[in-house]
Amino acid sequence: MRLLTLNERQRCDLELLLTGGFAPLSGYLGPADYETVLTRMRLADGRLWPMPIVLDVDEAQAGQLAPGVEISLQRPDGLPLATITVEEWFRPDLRREALAIYGTDDPRHPGVAALFARGPVYVSGPLRINSEERRQWAAATDFPPEYRSPAELRRLLNGRPTVAFQTRNPLHFAHMAITQKALAQVEDGQLLLHPAVGPTKPGDVDAAYRMRAYRLVLSHYPAGRVHLAALPLAMRMAGPREALWHALIRRNYGATHFIVGRGHADPGGLEGGLFYPPFAAQDLLAAHADEAGIAPVFVGEHVYSARRRCYVTPDELEADEPVEQISGTELRRRLANREAVPEWFSPPEVIACLRQAYRGADNRGLVLWLTGLSGSGKSTMAGMLARRLEAMDQRTVTLLDGDVIRRFLSKGLGFSKADRDENIRRIGFVASLAARHGGIAIVSAISPYRRARAEARALVEENGGLFVEIHAAASLQTCLSRDAKGLYARAMAGAIDAFTGIDDPYEKPLKADIQLDTARISPPEATRRILQFLIDRGFLCGIDEKYTDTGIYQ
């Protein structure tokens, strides 16, 4: 039997497949269903389903596939949860999938980035649970105590009219006004706060703190009319398609109504604002409401009226009536700078919780990932960055050099593609741990393959860290002329096999956060530009003026 260790998204997908949260699905999509979901938002038999639920594997695992092979799906600690018997496997066109589901193939979209980090082969076949008792035990350790399976939550809701609310953020007074208004529209109804606690958008408040905030707001609702349950959903941030998907999932949990607001499941525009049209999610759900089996509740944007001292919709405002608003960006800035948040914005107990949870960008974990050919200047820049950041930032700085990692953490690995990917996976894991604990990790590694770098980014962001990809873009000719270690000469003489840039490819970043032509600019200048980028993005602040004397910041 083959073994597959599930990542966080795969773990959430498996839980919802095993419990019926993804009904009518009972297993991963095969090629026929996958195709019709992409093109028509339907399974091959015509049933409505807008999101591809697939099991992806890497090249090494793909090479071992054959009909009838059994794969044990296990947690990172080795606990087996389910077994899939391989029937079919196929190589998807990930760019085509991105365009169909997200409407873009730009990796700056978080859903697209996560998609491109997946394994290149999808597997389908009969799925069977190993033990229901083991599943329940695993769920109790993986998810918050409010987690209920669909069957458990249906029993709790007891068939009463129930309005479900999808959240990935802590609730503030505007959200509470929306949910209370929706609840008032449903006679004898109850409210289900059903936050997604799987992977959401990188940078979101950690799920544990979000759940604390939800618990704190329950007393603001009518007694006996609100339930809180955690949903182990890995969001895709797919806007309209995701809104429809969320509604179908809540139907499976026993809800009769579902709130869809402006910009539902929107990741935010690449240049600010919304990514999808503001009401596209509402329009798509309205078009499929009868078939979806759950009634949509459309609620507009709410703003605070200082005159009325309450939240209202813009169409309820009188002419020239003053309103107050705080954007998510402004809230994060105030929290990061320990500034006051107006009492009309959020309950004080929620703000206190968020102050404990939230660390501004200048206090969050940070990974600077320098990639480029051997001899491109990565290690020199990484060392300079480490010394500068140690002098100017209060966070612990860890330098992870690819050559040093090879001697210790990755000793014994060769230079096959699988071993190179494993090396980067190990470096990414260590960097993510540093980020998780609020430190700075500076990685200097050739890391020649885009997919491996994308997986490292995803791992860091899942652990709450910021990830900055820096491409040391020296040409092969420049690196050949440097060749301080004599590696290129040995590779060209045949003494080193599979050497990156000679007989093994280097996949340049398509859109690095920072690209530096290290043939044209000196290491100090390159370092200055990186630091300026970090300062401009708010990843560093409070710089002591004495360090400007070094010339690095000027």
N, C-alpha and C positions, 0 to 999 in steps of 0.2 A: 504493500500500500504506500502511495506517495503521501507526503506531508506538505501542507500549505499553511504558513503562519499568516493570519489575517492582520491587515492594518486596521486603523480605527474606522475608516469608512466601510471596509468589508465586514468588520464585526457588526456594525449597526445594520447594514443591509441584511446580513444573515439572521439577525434577531427578528427583524420584521418579516422576513420570509418564513421563518419557522413558526411564528405566532399568528400569522394571518394579517399582520399590519399592512402588507403589500397585496392583499387579495384584490383581483383574482389570481395573482401570481402565487405559485407554490414552489418555484425554482427560478434559476437564472435563465435569461432569454437565450434561445438558440438563434441561428442566423435568420430564419424566416420571421420570427416575432421581432427581432431586432430591427430588421428592415422596415416593417410596417409601423413600428413605434416611431422611427425616425421620420418616415414620410407622411404618416397619417395619424399619428398619436393613438394608434390602435394595435392590439395584438392581431396576429394573423387571422384569428377567428372573428374579428370585428369588435371585440370588447374594448372599451375606452381605457387607454393607459398611455400617459404622455412621456414617461421617463424610462430610459433603458437601465434595467437592473442587471448587471453583468458581473461575472467572475473573471477577473483578469489575472494572467500569470506571466512570468518573465520568460525570456528565451530559453534558459536552462530547463525550466519546468515544461515549456512547450515541446522541447525535444524528446520528452519522455511520455507524451500523450499517445494513447491508442484506445480504440473502442473497448469498453469494459474495464479500463483502469480505474481503480478507486483512489480518490484523494481525500485524506482526512483533513478537515478544516479545523484549525486549532488556534487558541489564543497565544499571545507571545510567551506565556509561561508553560506552553506545551499541553494545556488541557484541551482534549478533543471535544468539539461541540456537535459536528455533523459530518456526514460523508457524502460525497458526490460521486456517482458512477458516470464516467465520461461517455457521452454519446456523440457529441459534435464539438468541434473547435474551429475557430475562424479568426482571421486577421482583419480587424476593422480598419476602415479609413478614419483615423481619429480627427483629421481636419474636417471631413464631411460630417462626422458626428457633432463636432463643435458648432459648425454652421447651422445644422438642423436644430440642435437643442438650445444653443445660446445666441444664435444669430451673429456670431463673430468667431474668428479663429485667433484673435489677439490674446496672447498669453498673459496680458495684464489683467484680463478678466479672471477672477479667482476660480471660477468653475472651469474655464478653459485650461488654466494652469494645472489644476488638479487632474483634469482629463489627460493632458499630455504627459503627466507623470505616471500614468498607469502602465501595466505590462502590455505588450503588443499583441497578445493572443487572448481571446475570450473563450471560455469553456462552459458547456451546458450539459445537462443530463439529470437523471433522477437524484433528488436530494432527500436524505433521511436524517432525522435527528438521532443522535446517539442515546440520549437519555433526557427525558423531560425534567427529571429531578436535577440533573446536572445543569441543564439550561437555566432553570430557576436559580440555582446557586450561583452560576456565573453572572446572571443578570443582576443579582443582589450585590455582587461585588464590583460590577462594571458600571452600574447606573445609580442615580440618586434614589433614596428610599421611597420617593413618591412614584417611582416607575410602576406601571400596571400594564399587563399584557392586554390586548384587545378584549379578550373574554372577561378578564377581571374588571376592566373599566366599564364594559357594557353592563355587567351585573351591578356595579356601583351606580351608574346613571339610571338604571331601572326603567328604561324606555321613555323617560320624560323628555319633553322638548329641551334640547341642549345646544347652546351656542358655543362653538369652539373658537378659540383665539390662538393663532400661530404667533409665537414670539421667539426671537433669538437674542433679544436685548432685555435689560431690566425694564420693568414697568415704571413709567412716570405718570403724572396727573393727566397728560393728554391721552395716553393709552387707556387709562382708567375711565376717562370720560367717554371714549369710543366704546369700550366694552359695556359700560353701564347703559349707554344709549341703545346699543344693540340688544342687550338683555331686556330692556323695557319694551322692545318691539315683539318679543316672543311671550305670549300669554302662558303663565305658569311655568316659565322657563328657568333653566339653570345655566350657569356659565362654566365652561371648562377652559381653564388656563393650561395650555398644553405646549410648553416650551420645548424646542428642539435642543437636546443636550449632546448630540454628536458634533462632528466638525461643522462649523458654520463658516463665517468669513474670517480670514486671518486678521488678528487684531481685536476681535470681539472679546468682551469680558469673559473670563473663564466660566465654564458652566457651573462650577460649584458656587461661585459668588452670585451668578444670576439666580440660581435656585434660592439662595439666601434672601435675595431681594424679593422674589416672588412670595416667599413665606411671610415677609414683612408687610405686604400690601393686603393680605387676605382680610384683615380686620376692617378695611375700607369698603368692603362689599356687604350687601345684606346677608345676615346670618342664614346659613343653610342653603344658599343659592349659588355657591361657588365651589368648584373643585380644582385642585392643583394636581397635575400628573406630569411626569417627565416623559418625553418622547425620544427614544434613541435613534434619531434621524440624522443622517449625514446630509446636510443641505447641499444643493448644487448651485444656488444663487442664480437660477435660470428664469427668473421673472415670471412671465405669463404661464409657461408650461409648468413651472413649479407651483404656482397658485392652484392650478387644476389638480396637480398631484397631491398637494397638501389637503385639498378638499376630499379626495377619494380616500386618503389615509384616515382622516377624521371620521368619515362615514364608517370605516371599518371598526373604529373604536366606539361607535355608538352615538356620535353627534348627529343632530338633525339639521343644524344650521352652522354656517362657517363664515367668519368675518374676513372680508377681503378689502384692504385699504388701498390707498394710493401708493404705487410703487412696491407692491407686494413682492418679497424675495428678490428685491433689486440690489445688486452689488454696489451701486453708485457709479456714476459716470467716470470715465477715465480722466476727464478734465473738470470734474465737479458735477453736481446735480444728479439726476437719475440716468441710468444706462438705457432703460426701456421707456417707451412712452408711458406717461403717468397712469393712464387708465387701461392699459393693454391687458393687465391681469384680470381686471373686472370684466372687460369685454369678452375675453376668452371663456371665463367661467360662466358668464350669462348665456353664452351660446351653447353651453353643454350642461346647463343646470339640471334639466329634466333627466338626462341620461346619467348624470353623476350620482343621483340619488341623495343629494344633500342640498339644502336651500342656501344660496349665497346671501349674505348680508353685506351690502355695500355701504361703507362709511367713508365720508370724505375727511380731508385734512381738518384738524382742529387747531385753533389759536387761542391764546389767553386774552380775554378782554379785561383790561385794568379797571374799566368803569364798572363792569358787572361782577368782577372778581370770580370769574369762572371761564371754562373753555367752551367755545362755540365754533361752528363752521363759518367760513368766510361769508356764505350767503345769508347768515343770520345777523351779520354786522350792520349797524346803521352807517350812514354816510360819515366819513371822516372819524369813525370810532377808532381810538388808538388800541393797538394790540401789542402783545409782547411775545417773542419767540426766542428760543435758544436752539441752535443747531447742534447736531451730534459733535461736530468738530469743536464748537465753542464750549460745549460741556466738557469734552475731554481736555481742552486747554485749561479750563478752570480747575478741574480736578488735579491735573498735573502740576499746576502752579499753586495749589492749595488756596485758591480764591473762593469767595463766597458764591453759592448758587442760590438764586431767588427762591423764597419759600413757596411761590406759586408753581414752580416747575416740577418738584418732586417731593414726596414725603421725606422729612429730615432723616428718618431711620434708613431709608434707601440711600440717600446721599452719604450717610456715615458708612454704610456697607461698601459703597463704591469707592470711597476714599481709601478704605482698607485694601480693596481689590486692585484699584487702578494705579498703575505706575505710568507716568507720561513716557513719551517716546525716548526721552533722555534718561529714563530709569529702567526701561524694559531691557530684556536680553537682546543682544545684537550680534549677528554673525556677518562678518565681512568675508566673502568668499572670492579669493583671487584665483582666476583660471587663465591658462595660457600655455604656450609651448615651453618646453625646457629651455631656459636661457632667456625668457622674455622679461625677466625682472621681478617676478612674483615674490620671491623670497626676500629680496632687498626691500621692496615696498612694504611687505608684511612686517619685517623687523622694524622699519622706521615707524610704521603705524603703531605697533605695539609700544614702542618707547614713548611716542607722543601721547598716546591715550593713557598710558600708565601715569604720565605726568599731569594730565589735565582732567581726567574723569575718575569719579569715585568707585566705578565698577571694577571688579577683578578682570584682568585681561589674560586670556589664554591664547598662546600661539600654537597652531596646529600645522606643522610643516609636513608636506607629503612625504619627503624623504625620511624624516624622523619617524613618522607614523609607520612607514614600511619596516623600520627596524624593530618596532615594539608591537603596536596594536595589530598590524597586518603582517607580521613576520610569518613566512611560509606561503603567502599568496604569490602567484605568478603574475604574468602579464597578458593572460587571455582576457577576452572581453568580460567573461563572467567574474574573473578575479579582480579586474579593474573596477567593475561595478561594486563588488563586495567591499573593496578598499574604500571607495567613496561612501558607501553605505555606512561603514564603520566610522569614518570621519564625521559624516553628517550626524550620526547618533551622538557622538561625544559633543559636537558643537551644539546640538539641540539641548543636551543636558546643561551645558554652560548657560545657554539662553534661558532655559526654564528657571534657573536660579538667579536670573538677573545679571549675569556676567556678559562680557564681550569675548567672543571667540573670533580669532583671525585665522582663516584657513588659506594656506598656500599649497595648492595641488593642481597638477595639470588637469585632472578631471575631464578627460577628453570627450565624454559623451553627454549630450544634452539631457537625455532622460535621467541619468544618474544625478546630474546637477539639479534637475527639477524635483526629484525625490528628496534630495537634501533640503531644498527650500521648503517643501511641504512639511517635512519632519520638524524643521525649526519653527515654522509658523504654527503648526499644530500645538507646539509647546509654548506658544505665546511670545515667541521672539520675532524680531525684525531681521530680514535677510536682504543683504545687498550683494548683488553679483557684480564683480569687477573684472573686466576683460583686459588683461595685459596683451595688447594687440600687436606685438612685434611680429614681423614677417618671419617666415622660415629662413630666408637669406640672412636676416639680422641675427637670428639665433645661431645659425651656422657660423657666422663670423665671430660670435662670442665664445661659445663652446668651451667654457672654462674647465669643465670636468672631462672633456674629451669624449663625451657620450655620442655625439653625432658622428664623429670620425669612426668610432668603433662600430656604430650601427651601419654606416655606409660601407664598412669593410666586411660586414657580415658577422661580426662578433656578437652583436645584440640583435635578437629577433623581436619583431612586433614593436618597434620603437615609434612612438608617436611623432608624426610629421614626416617619417621616412617610409615605413611600410605598414603603418597603422594610422587611421584617420584621426584628425582633431576636428570636432564639430564646433565651430565658432558659435558663441551665443547669438541668437537671433535679435534679441533686444536686451542687452546687458544694462543694468542700472547705471554703470559707469564704464566707458570704454576709453582706454588710454593707449596712444601710440607710443610705446616705450622706446622706439627707435628715434623719436623726435624730441621727447621731453625727458628730463633727468629724473632720477628717483625722488629727489627732494620736491621737485615741481609736481610730480605725479602724486606724491603723498599730500602736498598742499591741496591739490584739487579734490582728492578723496575727502579730506577733512572738511573742506568748504562745502562739499555736497552734504555731508552729515550734519553740519551746522545749519545749512539752508533748510533741510528737511526736519529740523527740530530734534534730531537724534542725539545731538550734543548741545549743551548750553552751560551757562555759568562759567565760561572759560576765564581762567586767571590771566589778567593782562600781561603778566611777566612773561608768559610763554610766547607772546607775539614777538618778543625780542629775537627769537630763533629764526625769524623770517618765514616760518612755515605758514603762518596765517596771513601774511601780508602780500 
